[in-house]
């Protein structure tokens, strides 16, 4: 009976999450005021599912937990939707990131789960990134780049779904206790990024052509690296 009750509770969480997610997407698409309370409640339901999995395993498997989270997706195929768990931090004491995308137009959010570096403690919600806690966070479709997982350094990439691939980029570090914002861009047109070893490489249009806004007059490429601090090691103009 206890197993059935737990299964029913899990299904109730999923059903409530989907109802809230549907409302969030509809509000975003209609351009009406969005509900912070509804988004927070939806993410709390996702938290409950993730934490149940993390604290119920001797060695949590983020890929397996991501499979469990697939039940939260509203549409098939899940265009722009997805809930993915990533492992970060040192191998001896990892913490986890949940990347949540409600759809291509957003909203998106990120949650951090960690536990104190001492035996006997459980994982808990330790940080969050969304447009309600980070005022400059652009929350259309998000990707997460694990730049230096062992040091807790990652980059959120949001947007880039319009015809000019306009995106925002923010580098973060979670120390195990504190979330730090290391670097951020404005919204950049024609943005491209890649990881090359320990480098984060970003190419974007700094200046559009005055005579033809559909073209770029000045394209820049920047290279960044984490070496105990966030450093820009190159900035140069490239051919549009």
Secondary structure, 3 states (H helix, E strand, C coil): CHHHHHHHHHHHHHHHHHHHHHHHHHHHHHCCCCCHHHHHHHHHHHHHHHHHHHHCCCCCCHHHHHHHHHHHCCCCCCCCCEEEEEEECCCCCCEEEEEEECCCCCCEEEEEEECCCCCCCCCEEEEEECCCCCCCCCCCCEEEEEEEHHHCEEEEEEECCCCCCCEEEEEEEECCCCEEEEEECCCEEEEEEEEECCEEEEEEEEEECCCCCCCEEEEEEEEEEECCCEEEEEEEEECC
